[in-house]
Amino acid sequence: MIKYVEQTTAPRYLLLTECAMGDNVAAANPGKEMLRLCRVRCPHMNEITMEDTLDALTYTRQVIEVPEEIRVRAAHAVERMIAIG
């Protein structure tokens, strides 16, 4: 998102994302007007630490099961984001 806003020339942007990400996009692009519709910060995002991430990747104690229908839709969304750059 940051890269997209940096590389485009529109004077104004509507950010519909998690609050902290909206803050990051706005901070990286101070000369561009941002309308952010964030009302509530995600409490779970603020709990994630690098240590917890390393622990999760090292020990794989948690199992997350996602229905195939949702996995396929999510994969398409990620593929589109990667294609945009």
Residue, then its C-alpha position, 0 to 999 in steps of 0.5 A: m500500500i505504501k509503495y502504491v501511494e508513493q508511486t501514484t500521483a493522485p492528490r487524495y486517497l481513501l484508506l480502508t485498512e487496519c488503523a496502524m497500516g493507515d498510519n504507516v501509509a500516511a506517515a510515508n506520504p506526508g504530502k498526500e491527503m489521506l481519508r482514513l475511516c479507522r475508528v477502532r484499533c485491532p487489539h490483537m495486532n498490538e499483542i503480536t511481538m517478534e518473540d511470539t512470532l519466532d516462537a510460533l514459527t519454531y514450535t508450531r504448537q498452534v493449529i489453525e484450520v481454515p475451511e477450503e472455500i475461505r482459503v481459496r478466496a484468501a489466496h486469490a486476494v493475496e495473489r492480487m495484492i502481490a500482482i499489484g506490487 
